[in-house]
């Protein structure tokens, strides 16, 4: 029910650090889960069963499925803001203030580790900051993107506990929750992950390929901003290159997004989120021209 022990061990190193004292102290309860979505849902059910009076605070904006996951687990939801609409960036001070003031348990959905900076270690920086500050946290990890294993549903759920005894108890309950939900996770993808991460040469090759993908996305951000500025747009597009990762919050309004769809057949969510992975050298100029047209 807990899945591949080797895969889980290697996955924890990516999140908590290769030489994490928390891992050595066996304070982390962890199980293989059905990719990131399954890890989130398993945690939501754990939260509902063992903290029935608690609620989940979901960021605005977020991945839409987060709301579905915790709603179907019957966990009450509230939202908090972290996105600064003027800078199109992270209002980190406000986010940290909210979390610290309430003493919340922080849960990280880390679905794209490595795709932000090109270095999985750097991408785990936020988690390390919370750990250094003494927070107890939970993490959902996925290999759907950074190893291309969408169809294999390979992920991990981990929960940092007070001590080894509590970690054993929490892991046991996570397995009990998984039993009627999906019984056991698939093994094929987990074997791929554990084989790669436990072999120094294969892991080195994987890290190199992750960086290639991340650098391509970073390059497309630079190209999109450059094309918009070359067109003479009076607006600031610095946020395109200031942001990191597979998605870009463009700052476009719902009305402007509708125009892109109807007039230029360009599709994105109505909050202006662009999938930068879909931007290529062949379409970036067309995208920039269309954005310029609807924003001028």
C-alpha positions in Angstrom: 0.0 0.0 0.0 2.9 2.3 0.6 4.5 1.6 -2.8 8.1 1.4 -3.7 10.3 2.0 -0.7 13.4 2.8 -2.8 11.5 5.3 -4.9 10.1 7.0 -1.8 13.6 7.2 -0.3 15.1 8.8 -3.4 12.2 11.2 -3.7 12.6 12.4 -0.1 16.2 13.3 -0.8 15.1 15.6 -3.7 12.7 17.5 -1.4 14.4 17.5 2.0 18.0 17.3 0.9 20.5 14.6 0.2 21.9 14.7 3.7 18.7 15.8 5.6 18.9 15.2 9.3 15.1 14.8 9.3 15.5 11.8 7.0 18.2 10.4 9.2 16.0 10.8 12.3 13.2 9.0 10.5 10.8 11.8 11.2 9.1 11.8 7.8 6.1 9.6 7.1 6.0 9.0 3.3 4.2 6.8 0.8 4.1 6.4 -2.9 1.0 8.2 -4.3 -0.8 8.5 -7.6 1.3 11.4 -8.9 0.8 14.9 -7.5 -3.0 14.8 -7.6 -3.2 11.5 -5.8 -0.8 12.8 -3.1 -2.9 15.9 -2.6 -6.1 13.8 -2.3 -4.5 11.4 0.1 -3.4 14.2 2.3 -6.8 15.8 2.1 -8.5 12.6 3.3 -5.9 12.3 6.1 -6.7 15.9 7.1 -10.4 15.2 7.1 -10.1 12.0 9.2 -7.6 13.2 11.8 -8.2 16.9 11.9 -12.0 17.1 11.3 -12.4 20.6 12.5 -9.5 22.0 10.4 -9.8 23.8 7.0 -7.5 24.3 4.0 -6.3 27.7 2.9 -5.8 27.7 -0.8 -3.8 30.4 -2.6 -5.3 32.8 -5.1 -4.5 32.1 -7.9 -3.9 28.3 -7.8 -4.4 25.2 -9.9 -8.1 24.8 -10.2 -8.1 21.1 -9.2 -6.9 22.0 -5.7 -10.4 23.2 -5.0 -11.9 20.0 -6.4 -9.6 17.8 -4.3 -10.3 19.3 -0.9 -13.9 19.9 -1.7 -14.5 16.2 -2.5 -12.6 15.3 0.6 -15.2 17.5 2.4 -12.5 19.8 3.9 -13.8 23.4 4.3 -11.9 25.9 2.2 -10.7 29.4 2.5 -8.4 31.4 0.3 -5.4 33.7 0.8 -3.7 36.1 -1.6 0.0 36.1 -2.6 -0.1 37.3 -6.2 0.6 41.0 -6.6 -1.5 42.3 -9.5 0.6 45.3 -10.2 4.0 43.7 -10.2 2.6 40.4 -11.5 4.8 38.8 -9.0 4.9 37.2 -5.5 3.7 39.2 -2.6 6.0 37.1 -0.4 5.8 39.3 2.7 2.0 39.2 2.8 2.0 35.4 2.3 4.5 34.7 5.1 2.7 37.1 7.4 -0.6 35.2 6.9 1.1 31.8 7.5 3.1 32.8 10.5 0.3 34.8 12.2 -2.0 31.8 12.2 0.6 29.1 12.9 -0.6 27.1 9.9 0.7 23.6 8.7 2.2 24.3 5.3 1.5 21.9 2.5 3.5 22.1 -0.7 2.3 20.8 -4.0 5.7 20.5 -5.8 4.7 19.2 -9.2 7.5 20.8 -11.3 10.7 20.4 -9.3 13.6 21.3 -11.6 11.6 23.2 -14.1 11.8 26.6 -12.4 15.5 27.2 -12.3 16.8 24.0 -14.0 18.1 22.7 -10.7 15.9 20.6 -8.5 18.0 21.6 -5.5 17.4 25.3 -6.0 13.7 24.6 -6.7 13.4 23.1 -3.2 14.5 26.4 -1.6 11.1 27.4 -0.3 10.7 24.0 1.4 14.2 24.4 3.0 13.2 27.9 4.3 10.1 26.5 6.0 12.1 23.6 7.5 14.8 26.0 8.8 12.1 28.1 10.5 10.9 25.0 12.3 7.6 24.5 10.4 6.0 21.1 10.2 5.1 20.6 6.6 3.6 18.2 4.1 4.7 17.7 0.4 3.1 16.3 -2.7 5.7 15.4 -5.3 5.2 14.2 -8.9 7.3 12.9 -11.7 4.7 13.5 -14.4 6.5 16.6 -15.7 10.2 16.3 -14.8 10.4 12.7 -15.9 7.6 12.7 -18.5 5.8 9.9 -16.6 2.2 11.4 -17.0 0.6 8.0 -17.7 2.5 6.1 -15.0 1.1 8.3 -12.1 4.2 8.3 -10.0 4.3 10.6 -7.0 5.0 10.8 -3.3 3.2 12.2 -0.2 5.4 13.0 2.8 4.5 14.5 6.2 7.1 15.8 8.6 6.3 14.5 12.2 7.5 15.2 15.7 9.5 12.0 16.0 10.0 8.5 14.6 7.2 7.1 16.6 4.7 9.6 15.2 6.0 9.1 11.7 5.4 5.3 11.9 1.8 6.0 13.1 1.1 8.6 10.4 2.5 6.3 7.6 0.3 3.5 8.8 -2.8 5.6 8.6 -1.8 6.9 5.2 -1.6 3.3 4.0 -5.0 2.5 5.6 -6.5 5.5 3.7 -4.9 4.3 0.4 -6.2 0.7 0.8 -9.9 1.4 -0.1 -9.0 4.3 -2.4 -6.7 2.6 -4.8 -5.2 -0.3 -2.8 -1.6 0.1 -4.1 0.1 2.4 -6.6 1.6 1.2 -9.9 5.1 -0.2 -9.8 6.4 0.3 -13.4 6.9 4.1 -13.2 8.2 3.8 -9.7 10.9 1.4 -10.8 11.9 3.9 -13.6 12.3 6.7 -11.0 14.2 4.6 -8.4 16.5 3.2 -11.1 17.4 6.7 -12.4 17.8 8.4 -9.0 19.8 5.6 -7.4 22.3 5.4 -10.2 24.8 8.4 -10.2 25.4 8.3 -14.0 21.7 8.1 -14.8 20.8 10.8 -12.3 23.5 13.1 -13.7 22.0 12.6 -17.2 18.5 13.3 -15.9 19.6 16.5 -14.2 21.2 17.6 -17.4 18.0 17.0 -19.4 15.9 18.8 -16.8 18.1 21.8 -17.1 17.8 21.7 -20.9 14.0 21.8 -20.6 14.1 24.6 -18.0 16.5 26.7 -20.1 14.3 26.3 -23.1 11.3 27.7 -21.1 13.5 30.5 -19.8 14.6 31.3 -23.4 11.0 31.5 -24.5 10.2 34.0 -21.7 13.1 36.2 -22.9 11.9 35.9 -26.5 8.3 36.8 -25.7 9.3 39.8 -23.7 11.8 40.9 -26.4 9.2 40.6 -29.2 6.6 42.6 -27.2 9.2 45.4 -26.4 10.3 45.4 -30.1 6.7 46.0 -31.1 6.8 49.2 -29.1 4.3 48.1 -26.4 3.9 50.9 -23.8 3.4 48.4 -21.1 6.0 46.8 -18.9 6.6 43.1 -19.6 9.4 42.6 -17.1 7.2 40.2 -15.1 7.5 37.7 -18.0 11.2 37.2 -17.3 11.0 37.9 -13.5 8.7 34.9 -13.1 10.0 31.3 -13.3 8.6 27.9 -14.2 6.3 26.4 -16.8 3.5 29.0 -16.4 3.4 32.8 -16.7 0.8 35.1 -15.2 0.7 37.6 -18.0 -1.5 40.2 -16.4 -4.0 40.0 -19.2 -7.6 40.6 -18.3 -10.4 38.1 -19.0 -11.6 40.3 -21.8 -8.2 40.4 -23.4 -7.9 36.6 -23.1 -11.2 36.2 -24.8 -10.0 38.4 -27.7 -6.9 36.2 -28.1 -9.1 33.1 -28.3 -11.7 34.5 -30.6 -9.5 36.6 -32.9 -6.2 34.8 -32.9 -7.0 31.2 -31.7 -4.6 31.5 -28.8 -5.8 29.7 -25.7 -5.0 30.2 -22.0 -6.9 30.4 -18.8 -9.0 33.5 -18.3 -6.8 34.7 -15.5 -4.1 35.2 -18.1 -2.0 32.2 -17.3 0.2 31.2 -20.2 1.7 27.7 -20.5 5.3 28.7 -21.5 6.0 25.1 -22.4 3.7 25.6 -25.4 5.6 28.6 -26.7 8.2 27.8 -29.3 10.6 29.6 -31.7 7.9 29.0 -34.4 5.0 30.7 -32.6 6.5 33.2 -30.1 6.4 36.1 -32.6 2.7 35.4 -33.5 1.9 35.2 -29.8 3.7 38.6 -29.1 1.9 40.3 -32.0 -1.5 39.0 -30.8 -0.8 40.1 -27.2 0.3 43.5 -28.4 -2.9 43.9 -30.5 -5.2 43.2 -27.6 -3.3 45.3 -25.0 -2.5 48.4 -27.0 
